Amino acid sequence: KVTYEFCVSDVPEKTEDIQMQVAYDSKYLKVDPDKVEYLDGGSSVYNTDLENEVLFNSANGVQGWDMKEKTMILSLTFEVLQGGSTDLTMYSALTTNQIVRMLTHYSLQLTF
């Protein structure tokens, strides 16, 4: 098993909304839907039933999240289906003060 945890820090203002897409190759990895974790508070939804991606959205417009310190947003655990190399890619957008702040996408190469 492989666990991917996405964290952020140093966000100067309260975060109101988070949208994420995590792309992977289902030839090598399979999401464990029982091992999805995400930040507390707000209203969160995610979909692990899609092929080659997980979608996540969470909104907390009333209180917002303080992300000045390291904050875990999403944690996914994958079953490794076969050996080889593959990429795990994440795209995300955080909204603060009703302004969408795009984060650069991240890509990890995994070798099993």
C-alpha positions as CSV (number, residue, x, y, z in Angstrom):
1,K,0.0,0.0,0.0
2,V,1.0,3.6,-0.7
3,T,-0.5,6.6,1.1
4,Y,-0.5,10.1,-0.5
5,E,-1.0,13.0,1.9
6,F,-1.5,16.6,0.6
7,C,-0.7,19.3,3.1
8,V,-0.5,23.1,2.8
9,S,0.9,25.8,5.1
10,D,1.7,29.6,5.0
11,V,-1.8,30.5,3.6
12,P,-2.1,34.1,5.0
13,E,-5.9,34.3,5.0
14,K,-8.7,31.9,6.0
15,T,-9.4,29.3,3.2
16,E,-13.1,29.1,2.3
17,D,-13.1,26.4,-0.4
18,I,-10.8,23.7,-1.7
19,Q,-11.1,21.8,-4.9
20,M,-8.8,18.9,-5.8
21,Q,-8.2,16.3,-8.5
22,V,-5.7,13.5,-7.9
23,A,-4.9,11.6,-11.1
24,Y,-3.3,8.2,-11.1
25,D,-2.9,5.1,-13.4
26,S,-5.4,2.4,-12.5
27,K,-3.1,-0.1,-14.2
28,Y,-0.7,0.3,-11.2
29,L,-2.9,1.7,-8.3
30,K,-6.3,1.3,-6.9
31,V,-7.8,3.7,-4.3
32,D,-9.0,2.2,-1.1
33,P,-12.3,4.1,-0.5
34,D,-12.3,3.1,3.2
35,K,-9.0,4.9,3.7
36,V,-9.8,8.4,2.6
37,E,-9.2,11.2,5.2
38,Y,-9.7,14.9,4.9
39,L,-9.6,18.1,6.9
40,D,-12.2,18.6,9.7
41,G,-14.9,21.2,9.4
42,G,-16.9,22.4,6.5
43,S,-18.9,20.4,4.0
44,S,-16.8,17.8,2.1
45,V,-17.5,15.5,-0.8
46,Y,-15.3,13.2,-2.7
47,N,-15.6,10.6,-5.5
48,T,-13.3,7.6,-5.6
49,D,-15.5,5.7,-8.1
50,L,-14.0,7.4,-11.2
51,E,-11.4,5.7,-13.3
52,N,-7.9,7.1,-12.9
53,E,-8.8,10.0,-10.7
54,V,-10.2,11.1,-7.3
55,L,-12.2,14.4,-7.1
56,F,-12.5,16.3,-3.8
57,N,-14.3,19.5,-2.8
58,S,-14.8,21.1,0.6
59,A,-16.4,24.4,1.6
60,N,-16.3,26.3,4.8
61,G,-17.4,29.8,3.8
62,V,-18.7,30.8,7.3
63,Q,-15.7,30.0,9.4
64,G,-13.0,29.1,7.0
65,W,-9.8,27.1,7.8
66,D,-6.7,28.6,9.2
67,M,-3.8,27.1,7.2
68,K,-0.9,29.2,8.5
69,E,0.6,26.0,10.0
70,K,0.9,22.7,8.2
71,T,-2.7,21.4,7.5
72,M,-3.6,18.1,6.0
73,I,-6.2,18.5,3.3
74,L,-6.5,15.1,1.8
75,S,-5.0,11.6,2.4
76,L,-5.5,8.7,0.0
77,T,-4.3,5.1,0.4
78,F,-3.7,3.1,-2.7
79,E,-3.3,-0.6,-3.2
80,V,-0.3,-1.4,-5.5
81,L,-1.6,-3.7,-8.3
82,Q,1.8,-4.4,-10.1
83,G,5.4,-3.3,-10.2
84,G,6.8,-0.6,-12.4
85,S,6.8,3.2,-12.4
86,T,3.8,5.6,-12.6
87,D,2.9,9.2,-11.8
88,L,0.5,10.5,-9.2
89,T,-0.6,14.0,-10.1
90,M,-2.6,16.5,-8.1
91,Y,-4.3,19.7,-9.2
92,S,-5.9,22.0,-6.6
93,A,-7.5,25.4,-6.1
94,L,-7.9,27.2,-2.8
95,T,-10.3,30.1,-2.3
96,T,-9.6,32.9,0.2
97,N,-11.6,36.1,0.4
98,Q,-13.6,34.9,-2.6
99,I,-10.5,34.9,-4.7
100,V,-9.4,31.5,-6.3
101,R,-5.7,31.0,-5.7
102,M,-4.4,28.2,-8.0
103,L,-1.7,26.1,-6.6
104,T,0.9,24.7,-9.0
105,H,0.1,21.1,-9.8
106,Y,2.3,18.5,-8.2
107,S,3.4,15.3,-9.8
108,L,5.2,12.4,-8.1
109,Q,6.8,9.5,-9.8
110,L,6.4,6.2,-7.9
111,T,8.4,3.1,-8.5
112,F,7.4,-0.3,-7.1
